[in-house]
Amino acid sequence: MATVNASQTWAAEVRRLADERGAVILAHNYQRPEIQDVADHTGDSLALSRLAARVEADTIVFCGVHFMAETAKILAPDKTVLLPEPKAGCSLADTISAEDVRAWKAEHPGAVVVAYVNTTAAVKAETDICCTSSNAADVIRSVPEDTEILFLPDQFLGAHVKRVTGRENIHVWMGECHVHAGIDGAALRERAAAEPDAELYVHPECGCATSALYLVGEGTVPQERVKVLSTGGMLAAAESTTADKVLIATETGMLHQLRAANPTTSFEPVNPRAECHYMKMITGEKLLESLRTGSGEITVDERTAERARRSVERMIAIGTPSRGGE
């Protein structure tokens, strides 16, 4: 009971401080459960960033990682954006720099650069158009078929997009999220064999996405049981599934939202060790400290923000990203 009381006291203090500061708290799907529960809104990074631009609050407390808070600042330049732990980075975003993009473009003059939103503001500024995992194929199809595409930074999402669009003139940067890359084909095959009646939800950043489709192709797993989905897509599918069990191939923080959305289905991770330590760096105490002191303010220089904003807005003009941005 003491733990429950402490949790309730902490949550009440968070809400009091947020009201006092006039702040809205946004939490990514991979955050600690208590952070998700106390937030005003929980979702994927792009949906939260677009929400940040619309809310009336002057202060956005973004519980996620650095590039996400940057994207919120890009889309809401007049708001104060706080990241409770500024050291919360991203192994995928760190695989490419703005200098890398400029050098790559020099090797492929005339190519269109398509960047996953899981990139820094500086990289977005060097990009022609951004994409999410749910609309990447539509973004690729918006580029003339005879135009080369430089897709960055995730190799697994890039391979998935090449597969579903049939485009051969896509060059893919060999970056990866260390957590999703660790959810490999061997683990997926083992779990699928052990749970023959379970559905499979696989994030396209995962190293096992190709294996999932291979399992379908060889008849090991029926096609209707395998879904390659963004995080928001997983949530939508979870709400409507009637399966007894669903195996989830993404960061384990997503399980909290899925279980809340559908308590009658059992949601289990393909790899229970698939935890992003960056996402878990924001603790309850760090959230309180940010609300108390305004620590962790994120800024993006005006020129970089302007160029990065164009690449995001071009994506949005193609079609509003689904609820499942990443």
N, C-alpha and C positions, 0 to 999 in steps of 0.2 A: 504493500500500500504506500509506503514511503516513496518508492520509485514513481508510482503513478502521481502522487501529490507533487513531487519535484518536477515531473514532466508538465503537469498542468500549470504549476507556478511559472515555469520557464515560458510556456506558450503564452500565458496571459501577459507576461512582461514583454515578450516580443511584440504582441499585438498592441500593447500600450505605447511602446516606443515608436512603432510604425505609425500609429495615429498621431502621436506627438510631433513626429518629423514630417508628417504628410507623405509617407512613403508607401509604395506598393511593393510587395515581395513576390518575386518570380523565381520559381525553382524548376530546374531541369529534371527530366524523368529519372536520371541516374543519381540524383542526390540521396543523402541519407533519408530514411523514411520520416523521421521527425521533422526534417526540413521541408519535405514535400507536404506534410500534413499541416504545417503552420503557414505555408505560403498562401498568397491570394490566388495565384494561378500556377499550375504545373503543366509542363509540356515540353516540346522539343525546342531547340535553340532559336530557330527562325520564327516560329509562331510566337514565342515569347518576346522576341525582339520587335516584331511587328505590333504586338500588343503594347509594348512599352511606348511606341510612338503614338498610340491612341489614348492611353489612359490620362486622366486629368492630373494625377499626382505629379508633383515637381521632382520627386526623388524616386529612382528605381533601384531597388536592392536586388541584384541579379545573383542568385545562388546557382552557379554553374562554373565554367572555366573562362579563362581570360578572353579568348576570341569571341565568346558569346556576349560578354559584357561590352566588348568593342563594337560588335554588330548592333547592339542596342543603342549605343552612343551614336553610331553612324546614322541610324534611322530616327533617333530622337536627340538631335544635337543640342537642343535648348534645355534638356533635362539633366539633372545630376544623376550619374550612374555609379553605384557602389558595388564593388565585388568584395565580399567579406574576407576572402583570402586571395590577394593579388598574385600569389605564387602558384595558384592553381592553373597549370598549363594544359597542354594537349600534345600527346606524342604524335598524332597525325598532323596537326597544324605545324609542328616543329620540323616535319620532314622536308619543307620547302620554304625558301625565303624569297623576298622580292627580287634579290639579285639573281637567284636561280631562275625565276620566271623570265627576267629580261634576257638572260643568256640563252634560254630555251627558245624564246621568240626569235632571237637573232639567227638561230639555226634553222628556223622554219618561217621565213618571211611570208606574210599573207595568211598565216594560220590564225584561226579564231581560238582564243583561250577561254576554256570553260572551267570554272573553279567551284568545287564543292564549298558550301558555306562554312565548313569546318576549316577555315583558313584565317590568317591574321588580316587586319585591316590593310597592312602594307601589301600583302599578296593580292587581296581583292582590288586594290588600286591599280594593279598591273593586269587585271583580268578584263576580258570583254563582257562576260556574262557569268553570273553565278548559277548554281543549281542546288537542289536538295536531292536526297536519295529517292524521294517520291516523284519528282518531276524531271529528273536528269534526262530521261529518254526524250521527253517533250522538248527540252532545251536543245538537245543534240539534233533533233529533227527540224528545229527552226533554222539551223545552219545549212546553207546550200550544200547539196550532196557532193559537189566537186571541190569543196573547200576543206582543207586540212583542219583538224581540230587537235588542240593540245589540252588534254583532260588532266586535271590535278586536284588533290594530291593522292587520292586513294586508289591503289591498284585494283582492289577487289571490286569497288563500285565501278571503276573504269571498265573492267572485264565484263561486269554484268551489263553495263550500258552497250558495249560493243555487241554483246550476245543478243540483246533484245531489239536493237536497232538494225543489226546487220551491217553496220558501217565499218569499213576496213581502213579508212583513212583517219583513224583516231590514234594519236600517240598518247600513251598513258604514263604518267609519272609513277615511279615505283615506291610510293609512300604507303604507310599503313598505320592503323590504330593498333597499338600493341595488344590491347585487350581483345579486340575483335579478331585480330590475326591469330590469337591463341585459341580461338574456338575453331578447331581444325576439322578436316573431313573425317579423320579417324574417330574423334570423339562423337561426331554426329552419327556416323555409321553404327558405332557401338550402342549409343542410346536408342537409335531407331530400331535396331535389332532387338533390344531388350524391352521396348515398348511398342509392339507392332500395331497397336490400335490408336496410338497418340497422334495428334496433329503436330506439325513442325512449323514454327514461325522463325524465319531466318532473316537477320538484317543483312543487306547487301554489302556492308563493310566487312563481313565475317570471312575468314579464310575458308569456311566450309560452304559458302554459297554455291560454288560450282559443284561440290560433292552432293549437295542436296538435289540439284537438278539431275546429276548423274544417277542418283538413287531412283529418281522418277523414271529416267530413261531406260534403266535396266529392269524396271518393274519391281524393284525391291520395296518401294514405297508408292502407293497410289498417288497420282498427280493431285487429286483433290485434297490430300492431306498435307501438302507442302505449299507454304506461302512465303515468298521472299518479300519482306515488308519493311517499311520505315518504322520508327518507334510509334508514331501516331497511327500508322496503318495497323500495327499490332494491337493497339488499344481499341480501334474500331472493330477489328476482327474478334477480339476477346469478348466484346460486348454482345456479339451475336452468335458465338459458337455454342454448340450443344455437346461438344466433345467432353468426355470424362477427364481427359488429360491433354495438355499441350506442352510440348518441349520448346523452350525459348532459347534462341541463339542470339544473344546480345548481352550487354552489360547487366549484371544482376539487379541493379537498382530498379530496372523496369518492372520487375516482378511485383513490386509494391502496388503500382498503378493497375496492373492487370488483375491481380487478386481482388482489389477493391472494386474493379469494374464488373467482375463476374465471380462471386464467391462459390458458385456451384461447380466450377471447373477447377481442376488442379493444374497450376502452372509451375513447371519445374525448369531449372536451367540445364542446357546441354552441358555446360561447363560451370560448376558452382564456384570456381575460382576466378571467373571472369569479372573481376572488380577493378574499376579505375580508381587508383589511389588519388589522382588529381580531383576527381569528382567528390571524393569523400573527405577532402581537406577542409571543407566548410563544415564546421562544427556548430553546435548550439551556442557555445560561448563566443565564437567568432562572429556569428550573426548578431548577437546582442551587442558586442563591442562596436561593430559597424554602425548599428542603429544609434548607439549612445553617442559616438564621437564623429560619425561621418567618415570613418577611415576606409581606405580602399577605393578612393575615387578614380574612375577610369576616364582618361582623356585621349582624344585622337586629333592630331593636328588638322587644321581646316582643309588644307589641300588634299591630304590623304583621304580624309573623310568624304570630300566631294567626289573624288574619283571612284572610291569604293562604293559610294552610294549609287552611282550610275550603274555599276555592274549588278547590284542587287535589284534596282528598279527595272532594269531590262528583263531580268528573270520574271519579276512579278507581272510585267506587261504581257508576257507569253501566256500567263494563266496563274491565278492565285494558287500558291502551293497548298496542297491538302493539309488537313490537320496533322498529318504525319510528315513534317518537313525533313527530319533527318532519318 
